[in-house]
Amino acid sequence: MEKSIFIHAKEVAKELSISEAQAYKLVREMNIKLKDKGFLVISGRVSRKYFYEKVYGLEGGVL
């Protein structure tokens, strides 16, 4: 299955071994930063590339 360009909060929770509530908080914080930069955002989802850059420091967004 091909991965979406967006990562859902549930997937963030699984990836980081945190609660869904904490994952939604992280996604919300990332979306606020993206929105401030002028990007369109979708509630409960964040760009997979941006997520990997912020969490793992990877520019390519791939492990």
Contacts in CASP RR format, 6 or more apart in sequence:
PFRMAT RR
TARGET T0000
AUTHOR 0000-0000-0000
METHOD contacts of the structure
MODEL  1
MEKSIFIHAKEVAKELSISEAQAYKLVREMNIKLKDKGFLVISGRVSRKY
FYEKVYGLEGGVL
3 48 0 8 1.000
4 48 0 8 1.000
5 47 0 8 1.000
5 48 0 8 1.000
5 49 0 8 1.000
6 42 0 8 1.000
6 45 0 8 1.000
6 46 0 8 1.000
6 47 0 8 1.000
6 48 0 8 1.000
7 15 0 8 1.000
7 45 0 8 1.000
7 46 0 8 1.000
7 47 0 8 1.000
7 48 0 8 1.000
7 51 0 8 1.000
8 44 0 8 1.000
8 45 0 8 1.000
9 20 0 8 1.000
9 23 0 8 1.000
9 24 0 8 1.000
9 26 0 8 1.000
9 27 0 8 1.000
9 44 0 8 1.000
9 45 0 8 1.000
10 20 0 8 1.000
10 23 0 8 1.000
12 18 0 8 1.000
12 23 0 8 1.000
12 26 0 8 1.000
12 27 0 8 1.000
12 46 0 8 1.000
12 51 0 8 1.000
13 19 0 8 1.000
13 20 0 8 1.000
13 22 0 8 1.000
13 23 0 8 1.000
15 55 0 8 1.000
16 23 0 8 1.000
16 26 0 8 1.000
16 55 0 8 1.000
18 26 0 8 1.000
24 44 0 8 1.000
27 44 0 8 1.000
27 45 0 8 1.000
27 46 0 8 1.000
28 44 0 8 1.000
30 46 0 8 1.000
30 50 0 8 1.000
30 51 0 8 1.000
30 54 0 8 1.000
31 41 0 8 1.000
31 42 0 8 1.000
31 43 0 8 1.000
31 44 0 8 1.000
31 46 0 8 1.000
34 41 0 8 1.000
34 46 0 8 1.000
34 47 0 8 1.000
34 50 0 8 1.000
35 41 0 8 1.000
48 61 0 8 1.000
49 60 0 8 1.000
49 61 0 8 1.000
52 58 0 8 1.000
52 60 0 8 1.000
52 61 0 8 1.000
52 62 0 8 1.000
52 63 0 8 1.000
53 59 0 8 1.000
53 60 0 8 1.000
53 61 0 8 1.000
56 63 0 8 1.000
END
